[in-house]
Amino acid sequence: MGVMKRNLLLVLALFIAIGIPANAKLTVEESTSPEYLINNGYSEATAEEIMIMKNRINGKPAEPLYDKKSSKFARFWRNVYGYIDPSIDTDERIHHDIHMSPNYKDL
């Protein structure tokens, strides 16, 4: 097989590969669903945050994905620790109404 024939076949194969459309089997909606994210190794907190952000963008109410229940004792110590270290992650970080004007709760 000559060099010219081989180059022609390579160029033809390249044009065929470029011309084939990409058919995605997974839509954006499916790839950001909580079930898909959890099944692919993301945490429940990440899946919940993505779902809440999608709901906010679409104007839907932001509801928690999972109900987190704890005892009064654990909630008390978490709140005490929250006053000492305000940088801890709380449910209010995600589950709150966004207001454009400053408020005393922003402190």
Secondary structure, 3 states (H helix, E strand, C coil): CCHHHHHHHHHHHHHHHHHCCCCCCCCHHHHCCHHHHHHCCCCHHHHHHHHHHHHHHCCCCCCCCCCCCCCHHHHHHHHHHHHHCCCCCCHHHCCCCCCCCCCHHHC
